[in-house]
Structures are given as C-alpha cells and as structure tokens.
Amino acid sequence: MEDENKRYEEARKIAKNKVSFIRHFITYIFVLIVLAVINNVTSRAYQWWLWVALFWGIGVFFNFLSAFIFKGGGLKKLEDDLVRREMKRIGAEKDEK
C-alpha cells in the first residue's frame, strides 16, 4: 500500500509539472501576442518584443525539458536521495537523545 501511495505521489508530481508547463506556455504566447501588438502599434522600426520572446523562451524551453523529457528525473533523484539522507540523520539524532 505504501509503495502504491509513493507511485501515486510521484505520478501526481509529474502531472503537476506538465500542467504547470502548459500554463507557462499559454501565458508566454498570450503575453508575446500582447507585446507584439503594442510594439507594432507604437513603432514598427524596432521589434523589441523579440528580445522578450528569446529570453523568456529559453526559460519555457527548460520548463518543457523538465516537465516532458526528464519527468522528475535527474535533479529529482538527487533531491530524493538528499531527503532520505536527512531523514536518516534526523532519525539517528532522535535515537541518540
């Protein structure tokens, strides 16, 4: 039962990351459309909104990798290992007292 709960929580975190990415991407597209319209209404000479698209797009790309490619692996495993170590350390400290 505990193993099933653990798998459920892991699946829930992965799903949460995917939903978070989708929200981030939709916000990115919406804001870029608004900025492009503002830029083109005020001045067509310099397309400054493309800089926002580029740098924010890099963040969106890494968010995508985290949500769909690595799916909680990589740094997630490191985090889980560190949590387990700390729990053992805390347990050992309580046993000593």
C-alpha positions in Angstrom: 0.0 0.0 0.0 2.8 2.4 0.9 4.5 1.6 -2.5 1.3 2.4 -4.3 1.0 5.7 -2.4 4.6 6.6 -3.3 3.9 5.9 -7.0 0.7 7.9 -6.9 2.5 10.9 -5.4 5.3 10.6 -8.0 2.7 10.4 -10.8 0.9 13.4 -9.3 4.1 15.5 -9.2 4.9 14.6 -12.9 1.3 15.5 -13.9 1.5 18.8 -11.9 4.8 19.7 -13.7 3.1 19.1 -17.1 0.1 21.2 -16.2 2.5 23.9 -14.9 4.4 23.9 -18.2 1.2 24.2 -20.2 0.1 27.2 -18.1 3.5 28.7 -18.5 3.4 28.2 -22.3 -0.1 29.6 -22.7 0.9 32.7 -20.7 4.1 33.1 -22.8 2.2 33.0 -26.0 -0.5 35.4 -24.8 1.9 37.9 -23.4 4.0 37.8 -26.5 1.0 38.5 -28.7 0.1 41.5 -26.5 3.7 42.8 -26.6 3.9 42.4 -30.4 0.7 44.3 -30.8 1.9 47.1 -28.5 5.2 47.2 -30.3 3.7 47.3 -33.7 1.1 49.9 -32.8 3.6 52.3 -31.2 6.5 51.8 -33.6 7.4 49.3 -36.3 11.0 50.4 -36.5 12.4 48.2 -33.7 10.9 44.9 -32.7 11.9 44.9 -29.0 9.3 42.2 -28.1 11.5 39.7 -29.8 14.1 40.0 -27.0 11.4 39.2 -24.5 10.4 36.2 -26.7 14.0 35.0 -26.9 15.0 35.2 -23.2 11.6 34.1 -21.8 11.6 31.4 -24.5 14.8 29.9 -23.1 13.0 29.6 -19.7 10.0 28.0 -21.4 12.3 25.5 -23.2 13.9 24.4 -19.9 10.5 24.2 -18.3 9.5 21.9 -21.2 12.5 19.7 -20.7 11.8 19.4 -17.0 8.2 18.5 -17.5 8.2 16.2 -20.5 11.7 14.9 -21.1 13.3 14.4 -17.7 9.9 13.9 -15.9 11.3 14.5 -12.4 14.5 12.5 -13.0 18.0 13.9 -12.8 17.9 16.5 -10.1 14.7 15.0 -8.7 16.6 11.8 -7.9 19.3 13.8 -6.2 16.7 15.7 -4.2 15.0 12.4 -3.1 18.4 11.0 -2.1 19.2 14.1 0.0 15.8 13.9 1.6 16.3 10.2 2.5 19.8 11.0 4.0 18.4 13.9 6.0 15.5 11.7 7.3 18.0 9.1 8.4 20.2 11.7 10.0 17.2 13.2 11.9 16.1 9.7 13.0 19.6 9.0 14.2 19.7 12.3 16.2 16.4 11.5 17.8 17.7 8.0 18.8 20.7 9.5 20.4 18.6 11.7 22.6 
